Amino acid sequence: MTVYQQTFPLNRETAIPAVGFGTYLISQEDAKEAVRAAILNGYRHIDTAEVYENEESVGAGIRAGIAEAGLAREDIFVTTKLWQGHAAWGQKLKNEEETVAAFNGSLERLGLDYVDLYLIHAPHGGAERLNQWRGLLEIKRLGKARSIGVSNYSEKHLEEIKAAGLPLPDANQIELHPWSQKPELLAYMKENGIAPIAYSSLAPLSTWRAQPGQDSAKTEAMKISDGVLAAMAAKYGVTEAQLLLRWGAVLPKSLNPERMRQNIDLGGFVIDAADLASLKAMDRGDGIAWSIGDPTHTD
Ligand SMILES: NC(=O)c1ccc[n+]([C@@H]2O[C@H](COP(=O)([O-])OP(=O)(O)OC[C@H]3O[C@@H](n4cnc5c(N)ncnc54)[C@H](OP(=O)(O)O)[C@@H]3O)[C@@H](O)[C@H]2O)c1
């Protein structure tokens, strides 16, 4: 096993581990053990959110993992996210003060003094969107979040921050995989020093959230495999999931112990130029894990 310990710079002070452990759809009951096991398997970045309703248990897992692996708090990169409110779901939009209060609630539930990255979960903040960003800037100023960013923001939302003369986010966490490559958004982010963090990297797998009752926008057609990823993975002697995860800064979620190990065992191969070109040609445009315009999705 070759644990992949690559990091990427996030801002002048912070580096982010390329592979993080995702915890969406991991219950409060399961999260402690899952996060503990992830840390013991070499994960050094844990991703949660207020809206995942598992922060207490994720925090307990971080403490257990740190203690058992003989690590320090500084060795683990912790991300959590503001639930900004969503008018389409009848929710109040958080203002600046409520944003800071929500952050303090997350910190308390996690049982931490600081997080490494705090994100606005989605650009649903409407008239409060900029005030929510002002809240995050204040949290960073207080040193309670080492870096701050957004998630699911388009160029339009990032431009809004720029036009207000405010510092830009350190990162934008977005759905990114060969079927959803967002080249224009990525180019804009690169130009403006905003790091991409990929979620739902495994979405092209035919089995991805395919079980009944799993939250997914995946259509029957998307469950059909054309065999291209399987052939490429076989060439490198890895699984299709490992191939997809080797492609960027990612956050795989798995409750399956073998898959949890496999998903960070990425250091033993490099995707060659021809295969990178083939992957580039697979873009289908739209995100499939969570469409921002669709108010029925819960992440
Ligand atoms: N900011 C946002 O709006 C946003 C949105 C979505 C996700 N995220 C973050 O990103 C993380 C990852 O995204 P995600 O949970 O949507 O999807 P994902 O990690 O791409 O895929 C998870 C699914 O793939 C399965 N899986 C995991 N490893 C596998 C492997 N090696 N082979 C085959 N199947 C495998 C998992 O099942 P098993 O557990 O049974 O292995 C699970 O059903 C989330 O947990 C969350 O932290 C953020």
The ligand as a Tripos MOL2 file, in Angstrom:
@<TRIPOS>MOLECULE
LIG
   48    52     1     0     0
SMALL
NO_CHARGES

@<TRIPOS>ATOM
      1 N1        -19.7870   20.7740   -0.7140 N.am      1 LIG1
      2 C1        -20.7630   20.0240   -1.1600 C.2       1 LIG1
      3 O1        -21.8370   20.5050   -1.5480 O.2       1 LIG1
      4 C2        -20.5790   18.5380   -1.1990 C.ar      1 LIG1
      5 C3        -21.4560   17.7320   -1.9640 C.ar      1 LIG1
      6 C4        -21.2320   16.3670   -1.9960 C.ar      1 LIG1
      7 C5        -20.1630   15.8260   -1.2940 C.ar      1 LIG1
      8 N2        -19.3420   16.6110   -0.5310 N.ar      1 LIG1
      9 C6        -18.2070   16.0540    0.2650 C.3       1 LIG1
     10 O2        -17.4520   15.1720   -0.5640 O.3       1 LIG1
     11 C7        -17.4860   13.8580   -0.0080 C.3       1 LIG1
     12 C8        -17.4750   12.8280   -1.1170 C.3       1 LIG1
     13 O3        -18.5790   12.9560   -1.9920 O.3       1 LIG1
     14 P1        -19.7720   11.9120   -2.0270 P.3       1 LIG1
     15 O4        -19.9630   11.3470   -0.6600 O.co2     1 LIG1
     16 O5        -20.8760   12.5970   -2.7190 O.co2     1 LIG1
     17 O6        -19.3050   10.7970   -3.0340 O.3       1 LIG1
     18 P2        -18.0100    9.9070   -3.3270 P.3       1 LIG1
     19 O7        -17.0190    9.9260   -2.2540 O.co2     1 LIG1
     20 O8        -17.5890   10.3010   -4.6930 O.co2     1 LIG1
     21 O9        -18.6990    8.4720   -3.4200 O.3       1 LIG1
     22 C9        -19.1740    7.8070   -2.2830 C.3       1 LIG1
     23 C10       -19.9060    6.5530   -2.7300 C.3       1 LIG1
     24 O10       -19.0140    5.6900   -3.4370 O.3       1 LIG1
     25 C11       -18.8530    4.4410   -2.7110 C.3       1 LIG1
     26 N3        -17.4190    4.1330   -2.7430 N.ar      1 LIG1
     27 C12       -16.4440    4.6830   -1.9790 C.ar      1 LIG1
     28 N4        -15.2340    4.1750   -2.2840 N.ar      1 LIG1
     29 C13       -15.4390    3.2720   -3.2800 C.ar      1 LIG1
     30 C14       -14.5810    2.4060   -3.9990 C.ar      1 LIG1
     31 N5        -13.2570    2.3800   -3.7780 N.pl3     1 LIG1
     32 N6        -15.1380    1.6010   -4.9450 N.ar      1 LIG1
     33 C15       -16.4640    1.6250   -5.1860 C.ar      1 LIG1
     34 N7        -17.3400    2.4300   -4.5390 N.ar      1 LIG1
     35 C16       -16.8300    3.2460   -3.5800 C.ar      1 LIG1
     36 C17       -19.3910    4.6980   -1.3130 C.3       1 LIG1
     37 O11       -20.0070    3.5600   -0.7620 O.3       1 LIG1
     38 P3        -19.4360    2.7630    0.5490 P.3       1 LIG1
     39 O12       -19.4890    3.6910    1.7120 O.co2     1 LIG1
     40 O13       -20.3950    1.6220    0.6650 O.co2     1 LIG1
     41 O14       -18.0390    2.3490    0.2090 O.co2     1 LIG1
     42 C18       -20.4470    5.7660   -1.5750 C.3       1 LIG1
     43 O15       -21.6650    5.1750   -2.0170 O.3       1 LIG1
     44 C19       -18.7640   13.8630    0.8460 C.3       1 LIG1
     45 O16       -18.7700   12.8120    1.7760 O.3       1 LIG1
     46 C20       -18.6920   15.2430    1.4530 C.3       1 LIG1
     47 O17       -17.7500   15.2590    2.5180 O.3       1 LIG1
     48 C21       -19.5370   17.9630   -0.4960 C.ar      1 LIG1
@<TRIPOS>BOND
     1     1     2 1
     2     2     3 2
     3     2     4 1
     4     4     5 ar
     5     4    48 ar
     6     5     6 ar
     7     6     7 ar
     8     7     8 ar
     9     8     9 1
    10     8    48 ar
    11     9    10 1
    12     9    46 1
    13    10    11 1
    14    11    12 1
    15    11    44 1
    16    12    13 1
    17    13    14 1
    18    14    15 2
    19    14    16 1
    20    14    17 1
    21    17    18 1
    22    18    19 2
    23    18    20 1
    24    18    21 1
    25    21    22 1
    26    22    23 1
    27    23    24 1
    28    23    42 1
    29    24    25 1
    30    25    26 1
    31    25    36 1
    32    26    27 ar
    33    26    35 ar
    34    27    28 ar
    35    28    29 ar
    36    29    30 ar
    37    29    35 ar
    38    30    31 1
    39    30    32 ar
    40    32    33 ar
    41    33    34 ar
    42    34    35 ar
    43    36    37 1
    44    36    42 1
    45    37    38 1
    46    38    39 2
    47    38    40 1
    48    38    41 1
    49    42    43 1
    50    44    45 1
    51    44    46 1
    52    46    47 1
@<TRIPOS>SUBSTRUCTURE
     1 LIG1         1 GROUP 0 **** ****
